[in-house]
Amino acid sequence: MSLLSLRVLWFEALCRDAERIHDFYAQVCSCALMYWPPAGCAQYQIFSGGAVPTEALSLVLSDAPAELRASTHWRGDPATPDVDPKRHQRPPTDSVVLANFAVGALAMCACGGGAATPAFPAPAPAPVVAPALPVAITPALPPVKPPAPRAAVRRAWAALDTGALSVPIFAATLRRPVVSDRPGDKFGGDDADSLLFALVKVNVPGYAVRRQGETPRPPTTRVSRFWYKPDSTKDMYLRDVAGTDATNFARAVTDALTATQSRSLLIFVHGYNVSFEDAAVRAAQIAADTDLDGAVVIFDWPSAGAMSSYVRDQQAARNAGFYLARFLRDFPASVDADRLLLVAHSMGSEVVSRAVSILGDSVPPITQAVFAAPDVDARFFRREVLPRLVPKAKRITVYASNEDEALRASRVLNGVWRLGLGGDSLVVLKDMDTIDATRVRGDFLGHTLFINGSVLADLHELLANDRAPGDRRLLGIRKDSLTFWRFRSESR
């Protein structure tokens, strides 16, 4: 068997497409016919098993250079060349081997066996394809979050029309725990310097025995150092306080939001001279008297609960701002609340203001931010708090009064104007709704406005329905090109 035959068999073993090898080798032999006719004819005959077809020779001759067609290698009509056997004797053996080697090398290059470019005619140019029209690229949409579970109807407080109700309150407290058999005394006035959590149940008597805004507490005849016998039909008190961890606390609040339609989260920050029990009772009263459709969390900072501890409470409130900032940053999103209602009373506004100042641009979205009788420096609030709240809060509301004796005393003690004071120096700012509550009565100091029926009704429209002041029973008053609001009449 000749060297070329072995090479052909080897290439057929390497390439799976035998038909491709046949066509290619025919082109290689045709190229050989152009430059070495006798050897090319011999290669073609060995490969195809027959004579060189006239069509192949004609094709080769038509593409051959002029000097080759005029040479003595070809005779007669160029269209039907006749190879002269006398002039084209079989070349020497080494010439045949050299021709075989050249043909094999060309085949190897075409099959990927070498880097040289195959020496056969260049392929026909690719057809010109019209450019495709540009396709609009639609940005990938974020995954659709499934709607959070909720109740079909708003939370009802109708049970208070006929009897008492146990209202769940969720406490995030900075107070140090105390060993006590009484639920209201399980957290004292000392600072724990860490945030603890508790699940609280507050007994709220029905409206048959109490009016809106009232928080009847057990008299000393039923509660004292020696006995604890509150009456569930008449008294507001803590039925139970159970400490828990952060994970179970968040799970409990999430379950409470599931039982509401609006999934509103109310965070209440109490003021000066307030105990743990006082804070929980006030939060339950606000929730019940405003028909709140949501869960209630108290942020309980360690007030000493004494009239004589104002300076000490003020420092504790400022320190608590750090923990409230962390709580506001993470907790509302962790329970998947739809609406965040932030309500601060008195010195609780100092806690909120410090927290907002710390958070800066990280303040979470707030549906309603309410400051009732805020005991905070009006300049500090205007410069550092309001600019950070405006982009994040849907509405910011301040309830102020010129008859607030507690804030008058605070002004004298601190030497600066308090945000919650009314009168001629009432603080009216852009992007903030200031409501002058001087016409309505609070407690004997005029400081606790949550006991007033008009304030509670207005607060209900604000927290439940997100209504603007012009859509509530308020009178608009112009001051320095801005508008503040005033209650139209007294209501108890």
C-alpha positions as CSV (number, residue, x, y, z in Angstrom):
1,M,0.0,0.0,0.0
2,S,1.4,3.4,-1.0
3,L,2.2,6.2,1.4
4,L,-0.7,8.3,0.2
5,S,-3.2,5.5,0.7
6,L,-2.1,5.1,4.3
7,R,-2.4,8.9,4.8
8,V,-5.9,8.8,3.4
9,L,-7.0,6.0,5.8
10,W,-5.4,8.0,8.7
11,F,-7.4,11.1,7.9
12,E,-10.6,9.1,7.6
13,A,-10.1,7.8,11.1
14,L,-9.5,11.2,12.5
15,C,-12.5,12.9,10.9
16,R,-16.0,11.5,11.4
17,D,-17.4,13.1,8.2
18,A,-16.1,10.9,5.3
19,E,-17.9,13.0,2.7
20,R,-16.1,16.1,3.9
21,I,-12.7,14.3,3.5
22,H,-13.7,13.2,0.0
23,D,-14.6,16.7,-1.2
24,F,-11.6,18.3,0.4
25,Y,-9.1,15.8,-1.0
26,A,-10.6,16.2,-4.5
27,Q,-9.9,20.0,-4.2
28,V,-6.3,19.3,-3.0
29,C,-5.7,16.9,-5.9
30,S,-7.1,19.6,-8.3
31,C,-4.6,22.1,-6.9
32,A,-1.9,19.5,-7.5
33,L,-3.0,19.2,-11.1
34,M,-2.4,22.9,-11.6
35,Y,1.2,22.8,-10.5
36,W,2.3,19.2,-11.2
37,P,-0.1,17.6,-13.7
38,P,1.3,14.0,-13.8
39,A,1.6,13.8,-10.0
40,G,-1.9,15.4,-9.6
41,C,-3.4,12.9,-12.0
42,A,-1.8,10.0,-10.2
43,Q,-3.0,11.3,-6.8
44,Y,-6.5,11.8,-8.1
45,Q,-6.6,8.3,-9.6
46,I,-5.3,6.7,-6.4
47,F,-7.9,8.6,-4.4
48,S,-10.9,8.2,-6.6
49,G,-10.1,4.8,-8.1
50,G,-10.5,6.0,-11.8
51,A,-9.4,8.4,-14.4
52,V,-9.2,12.1,-14.0
53,P,-12.6,13.5,-15.1
54,T,-12.6,16.0,-17.9
55,E,-14.7,18.5,-15.8
56,A,-12.0,18.6,-13.1
57,L,-9.2,19.2,-15.6
58,S,-11.2,21.9,-17.3
59,L,-11.9,23.6,-13.9
60,V,-8.2,23.5,-13.0
61,L,-7.1,24.8,-16.4
62,S,-9.5,27.6,-16.3
63,D,-8.0,28.8,-13.0
64,A,-4.4,28.1,-14.0
65,P,-2.0,31.0,-14.8
66,A,-1.4,32.0,-18.4
67,E,2.2,30.9,-18.4
68,L,1.1,27.4,-17.3
69,R,-1.6,27.1,-20.0
70,A,1.0,28.2,-22.6
71,S,3.6,25.8,-21.4
72,T,4.5,22.5,-23.0
73,H,2.8,20.6,-20.2
74,W,-0.5,21.0,-22.1
75,R,-1.4,20.4,-25.7
76,G,-4.4,21.0,-27.9
77,D,-7.5,22.7,-26.9
78,P,-7.3,24.2,-23.4
79,A,-10.8,23.2,-22.7
80,T,-9.9,19.5,-23.2
81,P,-6.3,19.2,-22.3
82,D,-4.4,16.1,-23.3
83,V,-1.5,15.1,-21.2
84,D,1.5,13.9,-23.3
85,P,2.6,10.7,-21.7
86,K,6.1,10.9,-23.4
87,R,6.9,14.4,-22.0
88,H,5.4,13.5,-18.7
89,Q,7.1,10.4,-17.6
90,R,6.7,9.4,-14.0
91,P,8.9,11.7,-12.0
92,P,11.7,10.4,-9.8
93,T,10.7,8.7,-6.6
94,D,11.8,11.5,-4.4
95,S,9.6,13.9,-6.4
96,V,6.6,11.7,-6.0
97,V,7.2,11.5,-2.3
98,L,7.6,15.2,-2.1
99,A,4.3,15.7,-4.0
100,N,2.6,13.3,-1.6
101,F,4.0,15.1,1.4
102,A,2.8,18.4,0.1
103,V,-0.7,17.1,-0.5
104,G,-0.8,15.5,3.0
105,A,0.4,18.7,4.6
106,L,-2.4,20.6,2.9
107,A,-4.9,18.1,4.2
108,M,-3.5,18.3,7.8
109,C,-3.8,22.1,7.8
110,A,-7.4,21.9,6.7
111,C,-8.2,19.3,9.4
112,G,-6.6,21.5,12.1
113,G,-3.3,19.7,12.2
114,G,-1.1,22.7,11.3
115,A,-1.2,26.5,11.4
116,A,-0.7,27.1,7.7
117,T,-3.5,28.4,5.6
118,P,-5.0,25.8,3.2
119,A,-4.0,26.4,-0.5
120,F,-7.4,26.0,-2.1
121,P,-9.7,28.7,-3.4
122,A,-11.0,31.1,-0.9
123,P,-14.6,30.5,0.2
124,A,-17.4,32.6,-1.3
125,P,-18.1,35.8,0.6
126,A,-20.9,35.5,3.2
127,P,-24.2,36.9,2.1
128,V,-24.9,40.4,3.4
129,V,-27.5,40.3,6.1
130,A,-29.5,43.4,6.9
131,P,-28.8,44.5,10.5
132,A,-31.5,43.6,12.9
133,L,-33.6,46.3,14.4
134,P,-32.6,47.2,17.9
135,V,-34.5,45.4,20.6
136,A,-35.6,47.3,23.6
137,I,-34.1,45.8,26.7
138,T,-36.5,45.7,29.6
139,P,-34.8,46.0,33.0
140,A,-35.2,43.0,35.2
141,L,-37.9,43.7,37.8
142,P,-37.3,42.9,41.4
143,P,-39.1,39.8,42.7
144,V,-42.7,40.6,43.7
145,K,-43.1,40.4,47.4
146,P,-46.2,38.4,48.4
147,P,-48.7,40.5,50.4
148,A,-48.4,40.2,54.1
149,P,-51.3,38.4,55.8
150,R,-53.9,40.7,57.3
151,A,-57.5,40.6,58.7
152,A,-60.5,41.2,56.4
153,V,-61.9,44.0,58.7
154,R,-60.4,46.6,61.0
155,R,-59.8,45.8,64.6
156,A,-63.0,46.3,66.7
157,W,-63.1,47.8,70.2
158,A,-66.8,47.3,70.6
159,A,-66.2,44.9,73.6
160,L,-65.4,48.0,75.7
161,D,-69.0,49.1,75.3
162,T,-70.1,46.2,77.5
163,G,-67.1,45.3,79.7
164,A,-63.4,45.2,80.3
165,L,-60.8,44.2,77.7
166,S,-57.3,42.8,78.0
167,V,-55.1,44.9,75.6
168,P,-51.8,43.4,74.5
169,I,-48.8,45.9,74.8
170,F,-45.3,45.0,73.6
171,A,-42.6,46.6,75.7
172,A,-39.0,47.4,74.6
173,T,-37.5,48.7,77.8
174,L,-34.2,50.1,79.0
175,R,-35.1,49.5,82.7
176,R,-33.4,46.9,84.9
177,P,-35.7,44.0,85.9
178,V,-36.8,43.8,89.5
179,V,-38.0,40.6,91.3
180,S,-41.6,41.2,92.3
181,D,-44.9,39.4,92.4
182,R,-46.7,42.4,91.0
183,P,-46.7,42.7,87.2
184,G,-46.4,46.5,87.3
185,D,-43.3,46.4,89.5
186,K,-41.2,44.0,87.4
187,F,-39.1,46.8,85.9
188,G,-37.8,49.6,88.1
189,G,-36.2,53.0,87.4
190,D,-32.6,51.9,87.1
191,D,-30.9,52.0,83.7
192,A,-30.1,48.5,82.3
193,D,-28.0,50.1,79.5
194,S,-29.4,47.4,77.1
195,L,-32.7,46.9,75.5
196,L,-34.9,44.2,77.0
197,F,-38.3,42.9,75.9
198,A,-41.5,42.0,77.5
199,L,-45.1,41.0,76.6
200,V,-47.6,42.9,78.6
201,K,-51.4,42.6,79.1
202,V,-53.2,45.7,80.3
203,N,-56.7,45.6,81.8
204,V,-58.9,48.3,80.3
205,P,-62.4,48.8,81.9
206,G,-65.5,49.3,79.7
207,Y,-66.9,52.7,78.9
208,A,-69.7,52.1,81.3
209,V,-67.4,52.9,84.1
210,R,-64.8,55.2,82.5
211,R,-64.9,58.0,80.0
212,Q,-62.5,58.4,77.0
213,G,-59.1,59.6,78.2
214,E,-59.5,58.4,81.7
215,T,-57.1,55.9,83.3
216,P,-58.7,54.9,86.6
217,R,-56.0,53.3,88.8
218,P,-56.7,51.0,91.8
219,P,-57.1,52.9,95.0
220,T,-54.9,52.1,98.1
221,T,-57.8,50.2,99.5
222,R,-57.2,47.5,96.9
223,V,-53.5,48.0,96.1
224,S,-50.8,48.7,98.7
225,R,-47.5,47.4,100.0
226,F,-49.4,44.6,101.7
227,W,-52.1,43.5,99.3
228,Y,-52.8,43.6,95.6
229,K,-56.4,43.2,94.6
230,P,-57.3,45.4,91.6
231,D,-60.9,45.2,90.2
232,S,-60.9,44.2,86.5
233,T,-64.3,45.9,86.0
234,K,-63.1,49.3,87.3
235,D,-59.3,49.6,87.3
236,M,-56.6,49.9,84.6
237,Y,-53.6,47.8,85.7
238,L,-51.1,45.2,84.3
239,R,-52.6,41.8,84.3
240,D,-49.3,40.1,83.3
241,V,-45.8,40.9,82.3
242,A,-43.6,38.2,80.7
243,G,-40.0,38.8,79.7
244,T,-38.9,37.4,76.3
245,D,-36.0,37.6,73.8
246,A,-35.8,39.7,70.7
247,T,-36.8,36.9,68.3
248,N,-40.0,35.9,70.2
249,F,-40.8,39.6,70.7
250,A,-40.7,40.2,67.0
251,R,-42.7,37.1,66.3
252,A,-45.4,38.2,68.8
253,V,-45.7,41.6,67.2
254,T,-45.9,40.1,63.7
255,D,-48.7,37.8,64.9
256,A,-50.5,40.9,66.3
257,L,-50.2,42.8,63.0
258,T,-51.6,39.8,61.1
259,A,-54.8,40.2,63.2
260,T,-55.2,43.8,61.9
261,Q,-56.3,45.1,58.5
262,S,-54.0,48.1,58.2
263,R,-50.9,46.4,59.7
264,S,-50.1,49.7,61.6
265,L,-47.3,49.7,64.2
266,L,-47.7,52.3,66.9
267,I,-44.5,53.1,68.8
268,F,-45.2,55.2,71.9
269,V,-42.4,57.0,73.7
270,H,-43.5,58.2,77.2
271,G,-42.4,61.3,79.0
272,Y,-40.9,62.5,82.3
273,N,-42.1,61.1,85.7
274,V,-43.5,57.9,84.3
275,S,-43.1,54.3,85.6
276,F,-43.1,51.2,83.6
277,E,-46.7,50.5,84.5
278,D,-47.8,54.1,83.8
279,A,-46.3,53.9,80.3
280,A,-48.1,50.6,79.5
281,V,-51.4,51.9,80.8
282,R,-51.2,55.1,78.8
283,A,-50.3,53.3,75.6
284,A,-53.3,51.0,76.1
285,Q,-55.6,53.9,76.8
286,I,-54.5,55.7,73.6
287,A,-55.0,52.6,71.5
288,A,-58.5,51.9,72.9
289,D,-59.7,55.5,72.7
290,T,-58.5,56.2,69.2
291,D,-59.8,52.8,67.9
292,L,-56.3,51.9,66.7
293,D,-56.1,49.2,64.1
294,G,-52.6,48.0,64.8
295,A,-50.1,46.7,67.3
296,V,-48.8,48.9,70.1
297,V,-45.1,49.0,71.2
298,I,-43.9,51.1,74.0
299,F,-40.3,52.3,74.0
300,D,-39.8,52.5,77.7
301,W,-36.8,54.5,78.8
302,P,-35.8,54.5,82.5
303,S,-37.6,57.5,84.0
304,A,-37.3,57.6,87.7
305,G,-41.0,58.2,88.0
306,A,-40.6,61.1,90.5
307,M,-41.4,64.8,90.2
308,S,-38.0,65.7,91.8
309,S,-36.0,63.8,89.1
310,Y,-36.4,66.1,86.1
311,V,-32.6,66.6,85.5
312,R,-31.9,62.9,86.0
313,D,-34.8,62.0,83.6
314,Q,-33.6,64.5,81.0
315,Q,-30.1,62.9,80.9
316,A,-31.7,59.4,80.8
317,A,-33.9,60.5,77.8
318,R,-30.9,61.7,75.9
319,N,-29.0,58.5,76.5
320,A,-32.0,56.5,75.4
321,G,-31.9,58.1,72.0
322,F,-29.1,55.8,70.9
323,Y,-31.1,52.7,71.6
324,L,-34.3,54.1,70.0
325,A,-32.2,54.8,66.9
326,R,-31.2,51.2,66.6
327,F,-34.7,50.0,67.3
328,L,-36.3,52.3,64.7
329,R,-33.7,51.3,62.1
330,D,-34.3,47.5,62.3
331,F,-37.5,46.6,64.1
332,P,-40.4,48.0,61.9
333,A,-39.0,46.3,58.8
334,S,-38.4,43.0,60.6
335,V,-42.1,42.7,61.5
336,D,-43.3,43.8,58.0
337,A,-45.4,46.7,59.2
338,D,-47.2,48.7,56.5
339,R,-47.6,51.9,58.5
340,L,-45.3,53.2,61.2
341,L,-47.0,55.6,63.7
342,L,-44.5,57.3,66.0
343,V,-46.1,59.1,69.0
344,A,-43.9,60.9,71.6
345,H,-45.2,62.7,74.7
346,S,-43.4,65.4,76.7
347,M,-39.8,64.4,77.3
348,G,-40.3,61.4,75.0
349,S,-39.8,63.9,72.3
350,E,-36.2,64.4,73.5
351,V,-35.6,60.6,73.0
352,V,-37.1,60.7,69.5
353,S,-35.2,63.9,68.6
354,R,-31.9,62.3,69.7
355,A,-32.6,59.1,67.8
356,V,-33.5,61.0,64.6
357,S,-30.3,63.1,64.9
358,I,-28.3,59.9,65.2
359,L,-30.0,58.1,62.3
360,G,-29.5,60.9,59.9
361,D,-30.5,59.7,56.4
362,S,-31.3,56.2,57.8
363,V,-34.6,57.3,59.4
364,P,-37.1,54.7,58.3
365,P,-40.3,55.6,56.4
366,I,-42.8,57.0,58.9
367,T,-46.5,57.4,58.2
368,Q,-47.2,59.8,61.1
369,A,-44.8,61.4,63.5
370,V,-46.7,63.0,66.4
371,F,-45.2,65.2,69.2
372,A,-47.6,65.9,72.0
373,A,-46.5,68.7,74.4
374,P,-42.9,68.1,73.3
375,D,-40.4,69.0,76.0
376,V,-37.4,69.6,73.6
377,D,-35.3,72.6,72.6
378,A,-37.2,74.3,69.7
379,R,-34.0,75.4,68.1
380,F,-32.4,71.9,68.2
381,F,-35.6,70.5,66.7
382,R,-35.7,73.0,63.9
383,R,-32.0,72.7,62.9
384,E,-31.3,69.0,63.4
385,V,-34.5,67.0,63.7
386,L,-37.1,68.4,61.3
387,P,-34.8,68.4,58.2
388,R,-34.2,64.7,58.7
389,L,-37.8,63.9,59.4
390,V,-39.3,65.7,56.4
391,P,-38.0,63.4,53.7
392,K,-39.0,60.3,55.6
393,A,-42.3,61.2,57.3
394,K,-45.6,61.5,55.5
395,R,-46.8,64.0,58.1
396,I,-45.3,65.7,61.1
397,T,-47.6,67.0,63.8
398,V,-47.0,69.0,67.0
399,Y,-49.6,69.6,69.7
400,A,-48.7,72.7,71.7
401,S,-50.4,74.8,74.4
402,N,-49.9,78.1,76.1
403,E,-51.5,76.7,79.3
404,D,-48.8,73.9,79.8
405,E,-47.4,74.6,83.3
406,A,-44.9,71.8,83.1
407,L,-43.3,73.2,79.9
408,R,-43.2,76.7,81.4
409,A,-41.2,75.3,84.3
410,S,-39.0,73.4,81.8
411,R,-38.4,76.6,79.9
412,V,-37.2,78.4,83.1
413,L,-35.0,75.4,84.1
414,N,-33.4,75.0,80.7
415,G,-33.3,78.6,79.7
416,V,-34.6,78.0,76.1
417,W,-38.0,77.9,74.4
418,R,-39.7,74.5,74.4
419,L,-41.3,73.2,71.2
420,G,-44.6,72.4,72.9
421,L,-45.3,75.9,74.3
422,G,-47.9,78.0,72.6
423,G,-48.9,81.7,72.8
424,D,-47.2,84.4,70.9
425,S,-44.0,82.3,70.4
426,L,-45.8,79.3,69.0
427,V,-43.4,77.4,66.8
428,V,-44.7,77.3,63.2
429,L,-42.4,75.8,60.6
430,K,-42.7,74.7,57.0
431,D,-43.5,71.0,56.4
432,M,-44.9,70.7,60.0
433,D,-48.4,70.9,61.2
434,T,-48.6,72.9,64.4
435,I,-51.8,72.5,66.4
436,D,-52.5,75.0,69.2
437,A,-54.4,73.1,71.9
438,T,-54.6,76.0,74.3
439,R,-58.5,76.0,74.1
440,V,-58.7,72.4,75.2
441,R,-58.1,71.2,78.8
442,G,-55.6,68.5,79.8
443,D,-54.7,67.4,83.3
444,F,-54.3,69.9,86.1
445,L,-51.0,71.0,84.6
446,G,-52.3,71.3,81.1
447,H,-49.6,68.9,80.0
448,T,-51.3,65.6,79.4
449,L,-53.5,66.2,76.3
450,F,-54.4,62.5,75.8
451,I,-57.2,62.8,78.3
452,N,-59.1,65.3,76.2
453,G,-61.9,64.1,74.0
454,S,-61.2,66.6,71.2
455,V,-57.5,65.7,71.1
456,L,-58.3,62.0,71.0
457,A,-60.9,62.5,68.2
458,D,-58.3,64.5,66.2
459,L,-55.7,61.9,66.9
460,H,-58.0,59.2,65.6
461,E,-58.5,61.0,62.3
462,L,-54.7,61.5,62.0
463,L,-53.6,58.0,62.9
464,A,-56.4,56.0,61.4
465,N,-57.2,57.9,58.3
466,D,-54.1,60.1,57.5
467,R,-56.3,63.2,57.2
468,A,-54.7,66.6,56.8
469,P,-55.5,69.3,59.3
470,G,-57.8,71.1,56.8
471,D,-59.9,67.9,56.6
472,R,-60.4,67.7,60.4
473,R,-62.3,69.9,62.9
474,L,-59.6,72.5,63.1
475,L,-59.4,76.2,62.3
476,G,-56.6,77.5,60.1
477,I,-54.7,80.6,61.3
478,R,-52.1,82.5,59.3
479,K,-48.8,83.5,60.8
480,D,-45.8,84.8,59.0
481,S,-47.0,83.4,55.6
482,L,-47.5,80.0,57.2
483,T,-50.6,78.3,58.6
484,F,-51.1,76.7,62.1
485,W,-54.2,75.1,63.4
486,R,-56.4,75.6,66.4
487,F,-59.2,73.5,68.0
488,R,-62.6,75.1,67.4
489,S,-64.2,74.3,70.8
490,E,-63.6,72.6,74.1
491,S,-64.6,69.0,74.5
492,R,-64.2,66.7,77.4
